[in-house]
């Protein structure tokens, strides 16, 4: 684990905000005609940032843990979704699943960023 602050790490802290800003300003008008949200487009960036922070903190990737937790959350959302509809269509569930992934990965990203900040002072 790297306990010292490294200057290229500032890019990791600024990258989510930059991605969100560019996604809303540039990407949102471009994808208006398609059935895609900005959150869906930000999911790959979230994976890269989570992987970079996990390598800084733990010296290994915690993406397998993230994928297992994500599968669990999507299955819970699927269970809740199936109870509310009469006929299940996977195409109708995909936006719900992507919204669940975006929200959970955003919380995971914020948590791992806070873990990195705490590791400066207490480790």
Secondary structure, DSSP 4 states (H G I P E B T S, - for coil): ---S--TTHHHHHHHHHHHHHHIIIIIHHHTTTTT--HHHHHHHHHHHHHHHHHHHHHSS--HHHHHHHHHHHHHHHHHHHHHH-SS--HHHHHHHHHHHHHHHHHHHHHHHHHHHHHHHHH-
